[in-house]
């Protein structure tokens, strides 16, 4: 019997660990999970997180420092980040050097 956590469980755990006021990229989540070549799979897991989940998905951004979600979801995620003290520049980018989460302390 294999009791190892699934890829989904690992990603969920990592997302839940992202501190308030910090962001992480999809690629970094893949690396932290031990699957550096699985960025698309990370995106798929995130897309299937149920609505109303308490996971802080708004803290996950692309490697250019932008939110990848669209429409109403974009506005909710952006506002949640602003509420956490994260500043967007005029191009709607987040300075990774200021807010990037390096991982577990």
Rosetta blueprint (number, residue, H / E / L):
1 X L
2 X L
3 X L
4 X L
5 X L
6 X L
7 X H
8 X H
9 X H
10 X H
11 X H
12 X H
13 X H
14 X H
15 X H
16 X H
17 X H
18 X L
19 X L
20 X L
21 X L
22 X L
23 X E
24 X E
25 X E
26 X H
27 X H
28 X H
29 X H
30 X H
31 X H
32 X H
33 X H
34 X L
35 X L
36 X L
37 X L
38 X L
39 X H
40 X H
41 X H
42 X H
43 X H
44 X H
45 X H
46 X H
47 X H
48 X L
49 X L
50 X L
51 X L
52 X L
53 X L
54 X L
55 X L
56 X L
57 X H
58 X H
59 X H
60 X E
61 X E
62 X L
63 X L
64 X L
65 X L
66 X L
67 X L
68 X L
69 X L
70 X L
71 X H
72 X H
73 X H
74 X H
75 X H
76 X H
77 X H
78 X H
79 X H
80 X H
81 X H
82 X H
83 X H
84 X L
85 X L
86 X L
87 X L
88 X E
89 X L
90 X L
91 X L
92 X L
93 X L
94 X E
95 X L
96 X H
97 X H
98 X H
99 X H
100 X E
101 X L
102 X L
103 X L
104 X L
105 X L
